[in-house]
């Protein structure tokens, strides 16, 4: 997948896209465009409108499929950028979670990564629903919950379920460790033979 990487730095800071470029390669992305801007964060897009126009032009010309920011971007900025560019936008944190997800091998590791993703999503859930439903209001006579609350509660439920599964795996692992200490490796060999 062809991506653009963006780093907005405060005036006086030194930009560095080397690590983000390496993370993109690890995730299987091809970095085809890099953008650096020195300014304070723009409230709507994180980068200024001029750099946004430059990025939009690059997206069209270079067939870029995703934009990855070195900076942590707010939910509203991610939404505005994705809407303006017409492609997905993600932050470095989301990229790192994606890399861990790609390389997780054990069931426990996969559950831990999913839990981290949900906790990250939970912090952004209400704002995402608000932005998606912009302009809509629940009916005056409606008895149901706001969609943001439903989405937020669903994420909380999934977090609770994953936490219980991880606790169960940890308990089983601790039990096997105790048995191994008590009976030695013969317990493991016997367990696998039957």
Order of alpha helices (4+ residues) and beta strands (2+ residues): beta-alpha-beta-alpha-beta-alpha-beta-alpha-alpha-alpha-alpha
